[in-house]
Amino acid sequence: MPEPVPEIVQLQSIEAFQSAIRKSQSALVNMIRKGANTSVIEKRLHALAVSLHMLEYTWQKRGDQPYSNLEMIETRQVIQNLLVSLEGMKEKIAAGTPQYTLIERRIRAFQLAIQAMNIA
């Protein structure tokens, strides 16, 4: 059983996923306008939505867990890949800046989502 996650970290994690989803939705719209291939961003957007749902399901007991094992495996893989990218970006940003804080929170949120999927 994992350690309890403080409520402030839960809220920050949910907000981090909501922000990532909004940014991905905006990117998707721009890509559609340009006629670009959207399969990667659609896959990421789906993984972000599943991850957010899993955090809400785990912490707030919202809804049920409707995802198959295959869907969870695919989502974990996408989130883990995004996590690697975020960790690389973090190294290039000065500590103490708003961007650094944002990336730290997003990294923590992604780690917690992977943990929630491993338990489910």
C-alpha positions in Angstrom: 0.0 0.0 0.0 1.5 3.4 -1.0 1.9 6.2 1.4 -0.9 8.7 1.7 -0.5 11.7 -0.6 -1.1 15.1 1.1 -4.2 16.9 -0.1 -2.2 19.9 -1.5 -0.1 17.5 -3.6 -3.3 15.8 -4.8 -4.8 19.1 -5.9 -1.5 20.2 -7.6 -1.3 16.9 -9.4 -4.9 17.2 -10.7 -4.2 20.8 -11.8 -1.0 19.7 -13.5 -2.9 17.1 -15.6 -5.8 19.5 -16.3 -3.2 22.1 -17.6 -1.4 19.4 -19.7 -4.7 18.4 -21.2 -5.7 22.0 -22.0 -2.3 22.5 -23.7 -2.6 19.3 -25.6 -6.1 20.1 -26.8 -4.8 23.5 -28.0 -1.9 21.8 -29.8 -4.3 19.3 -31.4 -6.5 22.1 -32.7 -3.5 23.9 -34.2 -2.3 20.6 -35.8 -5.7 19.9 -37.3 -5.8 23.4 -38.8 -2.3 22.8 -40.4 -3.3 19.4 -41.7 -0.6 17.7 -39.7 -0.7 14.1 -38.5 -2.4 14.1 -35.1 -2.0 10.5 -34.0 0.8 11.1 -31.5 -0.9 14.1 -29.8 -4.2 12.2 -29.7 -2.5 9.3 -28.0 -0.9 11.6 -25.5 -4.2 13.4 -24.9 -5.9 10.1 -24.2 -3.1 9.0 -21.8 -3.4 12.3 -20.0 -7.2 12.0 -19.6 -6.9 8.4 -18.4 -4.2 9.4 -15.9 -6.3 12.2 -14.6 -9.2 9.9 -14.2 -7.0 7.4 -12.3 -5.9 10.0 -9.9 -9.4 11.2 -9.3 -10.6 7.6 -8.9 -7.8 6.8 -6.5 -8.0 9.9 -4.3 -11.6 11.1 -4.6 -13.3 7.8 -5.5 -14.9 9.6 -8.5 -16.5 7.3 -11.0 -15.4 3.8 -11.6 -12.3 2.4 -13.3 -13.5 1.6 -16.8 -10.1 1.0 -18.5 -8.8 -2.4 -19.7 -5.4 -3.8 -18.8 -4.1 -3.1 -22.3 -5.3 0.5 -22.1 -3.6 1.0 -18.7 -0.3 -0.5 -20.1 -0.4 1.8 -23.1 -1.2 4.8 -20.9 1.6 4.0 -18.5 4.0 3.8 -21.4 3.0 7.1 -22.8 3.2 8.8 -19.4 6.6 7.2 -18.7 7.9 8.5 -22.0 6.6 12.0 -21.2 8.1 11.8 -17.8 11.5 11.2 -19.3 11.1 14.3 -21.5 10.0 16.4 -18.5 13.0 15.3 -16.5 15.3 16.3 -19.4 13.5 19.7 -19.7 13.9 20.3 -15.9 17.7 20.1 -16.2 17.7 23.0 -18.6 15.6 25.3 -16.4 16.8 27.4 -13.5 15.7 26.3 -10.1 13.2 28.6 -8.4 11.6 29.8 -11.6 7.9 29.4 -12.2 8.7 27.0 -15.1 10.8 24.9 -12.8 8.0 24.7 -10.3 5.5 23.8 -13.0 7.7 21.0 -14.3 8.4 19.7 -10.8 4.7 19.5 -10.1 4.0 17.8 -13.5 6.8 15.3 -12.9 5.3 14.5 -9.4 1.8 14.2 -10.9 3.0 11.8 -13.6 4.8 9.7 -11.0 1.7 9.5 -8.9 -0.5 8.6 -11.9 1.9 5.7 -12.8 1.7 4.6 -9.2 -2.2 4.8 -9.3 -2.2 2.7 -12.5 0.1 0.1 -11.0 -2.3 -0.3 -8.0 -5.5 -0.4 -10.1 
